[in-house]
């Protein structure tokens, strides 16, 4: 069932790859053990990894709407930094 999440409105593959790297780097800085984590694994395997390492699951909603925002990517990266340091 978890593999059937719709892709409409999903982030572009390039952005996904870039933000995965941000989370991995921030997770290392936060002292999280990410050995064995495969960002390209199925959602089911990634969720199992998260649960087995005592992490919580979160989501990010991002939109570009004002001149005060740098970009959607900047919003997502800031959320990922927060998430990694709060075990999400």
FENPE-V275831 format. One record per residue. N is the residue number from 1. PHI is phi as a letter, one per 20 degrees, with the letter a starting at -180 (NA if undefined). OMEGA is omega in degrees with one decimal (999 if undefined). Layout:
# FENPE-V275831
n:N phi:PHI omega:OMEGA
n:N phi:PHI omega:OMEGA
This chain:
# FENPE-V275831
n:1 phi:NA omega:-178.2
n:2 phi:f omega:-178.9
n:3 phi:e omega:-174.7
n:4 phi:d omega:178.4
n:5 phi:f omega:-178.7
n:6 phi:f omega:-178.8
n:7 phi:d omega:180.0
n:8 phi:f omega:-179.3
n:9 phi:n omega:-179.6
n:10 phi:f omega:177.1
n:11 phi:f omega:176.7
n:12 phi:f omega:-178.5
n:13 phi:g omega:-180.0
n:14 phi:f omega:178.9
n:15 phi:f omega:178.8
n:16 phi:g omega:179.6
n:17 phi:f omega:-178.7
n:18 phi:f omega:-177.2
n:19 phi:f omega:173.6
n:20 phi:f omega:179.6
n:21 phi:f omega:177.6
n:22 phi:f omega:-179.3
n:23 phi:f omega:180.0
n:24 phi:f omega:179.2
n:25 phi:f omega:-179.7
n:26 phi:f omega:177.7
n:27 phi:f omega:176.7
n:28 phi:f omega:179.3
n:29 phi:f omega:-178.6
n:30 phi:e omega:178.2
n:31 phi:n omega:178.1
n:32 phi:f omega:175.8
n:33 phi:e omega:-179.0
n:34 phi:d omega:177.9
n:35 phi:g omega:179.2
n:36 phi:n omega:178.4
n:37 phi:f omega:178.7
n:38 phi:d omega:-178.6
n:39 phi:f omega:179.3
n:40 phi:e omega:178.5
n:41 phi:f omega:178.2
n:42 phi:f omega:178.4
n:43 phi:g omega:179.5
n:44 phi:g omega:179.7
n:45 phi:f omega:178.4
n:46 phi:f omega:177.8
n:47 phi:f omega:177.4
n:48 phi:f omega:178.0
n:49 phi:f omega:-178.8
n:50 phi:g omega:-178.3
n:51 phi:f omega:-178.0
n:52 phi:f omega:179.3
n:53 phi:d omega:175.8
n:54 phi:m omega:178.7
n:55 phi:e omega:174.9
n:56 phi:e omega:179.0
n:57 phi:d omega:179.8
n:58 phi:c omega:177.4
n:59 phi:c omega:179.8
n:60 phi:c omega:173.0
n:61 phi:d omega:-176.0
n:62 phi:c omega:173.8
n:63 phi:b omega:-179.4
n:64 phi:d omega:-172.3
n:65 phi:c omega:-177.3
n:66 phi:c omega:177.1
n:67 phi:f omega:-178.2
n:68 phi:f omega:-179.8
n:69 phi:e omega:-179.2
n:70 phi:f omega:179.9
n:71 phi:a omega:174.3
n:72 phi:f omega:-179.8
n:73 phi:g omega:179.7
n:74 phi:f omega:178.0
n:75 phi:f omega:-178.4
n:76 phi:f omega:-179.9
n:77 phi:f omega:178.7
n:78 phi:f omega:177.2
n:79 phi:f omega:180.0
n:80 phi:f omega:176.5
n:81 phi:f omega:177.7
n:82 phi:g omega:-177.6
n:83 phi:g omega:-177.3
n:84 phi:f omega:-178.6
n:85 phi:f omega:177.8
n:86 phi:d omega:174.4
n:87 phi:l omega:177.3
n:88 phi:d omega:999
